[in-house]
Amino acid sequence: MGNIPIPILIDVGELGWSLYLSAYARWCKQYGRAIRLIITMPGRECLYKNLIDTIMIVSDDFYKSFDVESQNRFTLFGVSGKGLKAYFNNFLSDNYCISDEILFDCNDWRIPFKNQMIFAAYPYEKEIKGKREILIFPRIRTHTQFCARNLPKAFYIKLITVLCDIFKDRIIRTMGTLNGAYNITEVKESNYINFIGKTSDIQDVIDRCQVATVAIGSQSAPLKLMLIQSTPTFMIGHEKTRHIHTENWKQTKVDFCEISNYAQFNFDQCINQIVTFVGGCL
């Protein structure tokens, strides 16, 4: 009788859904069902450190085979769960199989793993000291399915300028990747730091929370991560209840500017709401 293959996890979808997988891995470890192996995207290792025995990064072939900019929930646009499983099964030995718990074709963000999740702050690795900071995540997505949810660059420029002027004792720092955020060089204020493209992985973002007064941005995975780290957070988007209640797993202080049109909304009204929120977090 052959050995029963060991279930593993695959994490190649949206970062926000990686937080679900990480919480599931934590639940498995706590209840004696520890996951032995996960295959994930580079930079996400910190989400599974001390939770999963072996963390592997997708091979170069993955980038040749799929459009990684098309990440959607646990999978990629145009790629079925069956197809994604078949791809990874080609590289797995007979000792492993992809866990049936992964719902690659899941269309509802409330379904994954049901009640089998434990959300907790991720540990810091590098100590950061210094002035308190206001973190801004001017995130953009280029895929046609998501680009309509990009806030205008002009909004972030105005927001940063206002925050620099009002909160002169705080550093205003933008964070994100070069291909996933606006590289805002237009603001020349002395207390503004453009940090786009200067973080090497998600751990750098987590570590920055040690000096963060508040985090600001459109509804997205980096802001969910801020909430998990108990950093007061202000979000802008179209799903208020989801992000301030359902997915605010640590009940972190949060406020939300609800908009229906990401391209056209009242900049001044939103910025005034942000200023009030930041002032209440000082």
Secondary structure, 3 states (H helix, E strand, C coil): CCCCCEEEEEECCCHHHHHHHHHHHHHHHHCCCCCCEEEECCCCHHHCCCCCCEEEECCHHHHHHCCHHHEECCEECCCCHHHHHHHHHCCCCCCEEECCCCCCCCCCCCCCCCCCCCCCCCCCCCCCCCCCEEEEECECCCCCCCHHHCCCHHHHHHHHHHHHHHCCCCEEEECCCCCCECCCCCCCCCCEEECCCCCCCHHHHHHHHHHEEEEEEECCHHHHHHHHCCCCEEEEECCHHHHHHHCCCCCCCEEEEECCCCCCCCHHHHHHHHHHHHHHHC
